């Protein structure tokens, strides 16, 4: 069995699982042996942009090797809490509510709760404090047009940072991306669909240490859903061009799908399976297979502060995916999921 440890493909090796963590190599006394049958063992995959539903959501993720899911908007907090820490299932982190302007399209059409609404910069501290109280792991901001002014985005980012939380900006258009960058957000999510990021935008992201979760799967779906013959509309090519430029500039690109089952959403990528499509789209945008795998393992762990996972190393969480194919040769082989372990417990399909 070959091992991709989160950084590179290692020679054939044995990986020891000691309860919920990876053990020291060579200490196999009394262990049950599992033959990898010449496959490739990966760290558990991380989807860096999802919207949760219920336990079936976690099962769908686990079935496709996604052992960590980063939620970008699910409510109420009790619903999120009910999905945390499920033994043998996908582990989650969540923003709970996402902040949005009462004037935004999200407020008008997506059925967001009143607690999500931030009317002015003066409401920013209240919003963030409420999210902290309910255990949010990061703060999500929805930057639509119409929507927040710069002052309100600035205030939300500052409040989140005062509380030690990362900020993730929904920014699907170039001007939204610029608003987010001026405010100092940590993570951009969605690549602009209206026009590609310009050199100055890319250079700023690189200089300021920004990260992007482009959700190309969602951008592809939105562009297809809103396409009208003979009418300018959202451009998937614009999104892909931005990813390519950011990647060339050294901006970390993370794999995320925007998987959801929201009736009002313009596209609903399926849980679990869509992450494999995202890896394929990332390679088409210029990432190598190794870089695409890192985008779904070590990089989201690093940039979301999950220092116990994303790699295969002693002491790290035993989130593991055994593939029968070789994704380093062909990223489409990431779909050949044979077995999955979540914190050392093998996932078994119902």
MOQUINOR-V223319 format. One record per backbone hydrogen bond with DSSP energy under -0.5 kcal/mol. NH is the residue of the N-H (numbers start at 0). CO is the residue of the C=O. If there is no record, write none. Layout:
nh=NH co=CO
nh=NH co=CO
//
This chain:
nh=1 co=38
nh=2 co=9
nh=3 co=40
nh=4 co=2
nh=4 co=7
nh=9 co=2
nh=9 co=7
nh=12 co=0
nh=15 co=13
nh=17 co=15
nh=17 co=20
nh=18 co=16
nh=20 co=17
nh=21 co=315
nh=22 co=15
nh=26 co=23
nh=27 co=25
nh=30 co=27
nh=35 co=33
nh=38 co=35
nh=39 co=322
nh=40 co=1
nh=41 co=39
nh=41 co=320
nh=42 co=3
nh=43 co=318
nh=44 co=64
nh=45 co=295
nh=46 co=67
nh=47 co=45
nh=47 co=254
nh=49 co=69
nh=50 co=258
nh=56 co=53
nh=57 co=53
nh=58 co=54
nh=59 co=55
nh=60 co=56
nh=61 co=57
nh=62 co=58
nh=63 co=59
nh=63 co=60
nh=64 co=61
nh=65 co=60
nh=66 co=44
nh=66 co=64
nh=67 co=44
nh=68 co=90
nh=69 co=46
nh=70 co=68
nh=70 co=92
nh=71 co=49
nh=73 co=95
nh=78 co=75
nh=79 co=75
nh=80 co=76
nh=81 co=77
nh=82 co=79
nh=83 co=79
nh=83 co=80
nh=85 co=82
nh=86 co=84
nh=88 co=85
nh=90 co=66
nh=92 co=68
nh=94 co=70
nh=98 co=139
nh=99 co=115
nh=103 co=100
nh=107 co=103
nh=108 co=104
nh=109 co=105
nh=111 co=105
nh=115 co=112
nh=116 co=113
nh=117 co=99
nh=122 co=119
nh=123 co=120
nh=126 co=122
nh=127 co=123
nh=128 co=124
nh=129 co=125
nh=130 co=126
nh=131 co=127
nh=132 co=128
nh=133 co=129
nh=134 co=131
nh=135 co=130
nh=136 co=93
nh=137 co=93
nh=138 co=165
nh=139 co=96
nh=140 co=167
nh=141 co=98
nh=142 co=140
nh=142 co=169
nh=143 co=141
nh=152 co=148
nh=153 co=149
nh=154 co=150
nh=155 co=151
nh=156 co=152
nh=157 co=153
nh=158 co=154
nh=159 co=155
nh=160 co=156
nh=161 co=157
nh=162 co=158
nh=163 co=160
nh=164 co=159
nh=167 co=138
nh=168 co=186
nh=169 co=140
nh=169 co=167
nh=170 co=168
nh=170 co=188
nh=176 co=172
nh=177 co=173
nh=178 co=174
nh=179 co=175
nh=180 co=176
nh=181 co=177
nh=182 co=178
nh=183 co=179
nh=183 co=180
nh=184 co=179
nh=185 co=166
nh=186 co=166
nh=187 co=210
nh=188 co=168
nh=189 co=212
nh=190 co=213
nh=192 co=171
nh=201 co=197
nh=202 co=198
nh=203 co=199
nh=204 co=200
nh=205 co=201
nh=206 co=202
nh=207 co=203
nh=208 co=205
nh=209 co=204
nh=210 co=185
nh=211 co=251
nh=212 co=187
nh=213 co=211
nh=217 co=214
nh=218 co=214
nh=219 co=215
nh=220 co=216
nh=221 co=217
nh=222 co=218
nh=223 co=219
nh=224 co=220
nh=225 co=221
nh=226 co=222
nh=226 co=223
nh=227 co=230
nh=230 co=227
nh=234 co=192
nh=235 co=233
nh=238 co=234
nh=239 co=235
nh=240 co=236
nh=241 co=237
nh=242 co=238
nh=243 co=239
nh=244 co=240
nh=245 co=241
nh=246 co=242
nh=247 co=243
nh=248 co=244
nh=249 co=246
nh=250 co=245
nh=251 co=209
nh=253 co=211
nh=253 co=251
nh=254 co=294
nh=255 co=253
nh=256 co=48
nh=257 co=48
nh=258 co=48
nh=259 co=268
nh=262 co=260
nh=264 co=261
nh=272 co=270
nh=273 co=269
nh=274 co=271
nh=275 co=271
nh=275 co=272
nh=276 co=272
nh=277 co=273
nh=278 co=274
nh=279 co=275
nh=280 co=276
nh=281 co=277
nh=282 co=278
nh=283 co=279
nh=284 co=280
nh=285 co=282
nh=286 co=281
nh=291 co=287
nh=292 co=288
nh=293 co=289
nh=294 co=290
nh=295 co=291
nh=295 co=292
nh=296 co=293
nh=298 co=293
nh=300 co=296
nh=301 co=297
nh=302 co=298
nh=303 co=299
nh=304 co=301
nh=305 co=300
nh=306 co=304
nh=308 co=305
nh=311 co=4
nh=312 co=310
nh=314 co=21
nh=315 co=312
nh=316 co=307
nh=317 co=19
nh=318 co=316
nh=319 co=317
nh=319 co=340
nh=320 co=41
nh=321 co=338
nh=322 co=39
nh=322 co=320
nh=323 co=335
nh=326 co=324
nh=328 co=325
nh=329 co=325
nh=332 co=329
nh=333 co=330
nh=334 co=331
nh=335 co=332
nh=336 co=334
nh=337 co=321
nh=338 co=321
nh=340 co=319
nh=341 co=344
nh=342 co=340
nh=343 co=317
nh=344 co=341
nh=345 co=343
nh=346 co=339
//
